[in-house]
Amino acid sequence: MDDSPEIDGPVLLFDGECGLCQAMVRFVLRRDARGRIRVAALQGETGQGLLRRAGLPTTDFDSLVFFPGRSASVAALRTDGVAAVLGELSPGWGRLGRVIRWIPRPIRDAGYRVVARLRHRLVGDPRPDGLNQPEWADRILP
């Protein structure tokens, strides 16, 4: 029997100390017309709890983690997570997500890891008020 908790809709975990990651979250929240996707920092209370419940490392912040919904035991990492998040947005973004999946995972994840290693140099620190939009308040988890 699966004893992992249910989550209410899709949840995207990101590195809360990364400017590029924060920009990506802003991109997702702005384009999620249905307002279903919620987000949490990997380092935060919600992120750490979901990582533990999914059996994922709690100290690796180089990976985007996407829980499509209902069960905290099913997660998509790195480029699979990017493709899954895009699939939750408009049909146009969903098509891009499907195109990403055409690229073999080892190749796309290798590119992802390069960007992950360089992300702090590429974009810098997150903006202190980068996610402080009133319309997002109930979508940002602790």
PyMOL commands that set and color helices and strands:
alter all, ss='L'
color gray80, all
select helices_A, chain A and resi 19-31+45-54+78-88+91-102+105-123+134-139
alter helices_A, ss='H'
color red, helices_A
select strands_A, chain A and resi 11-14+38-41+65-67+76-77
alter strands_A, ss='S'
color yellow, strands_A
deselect
rebuild
show_as cartoon
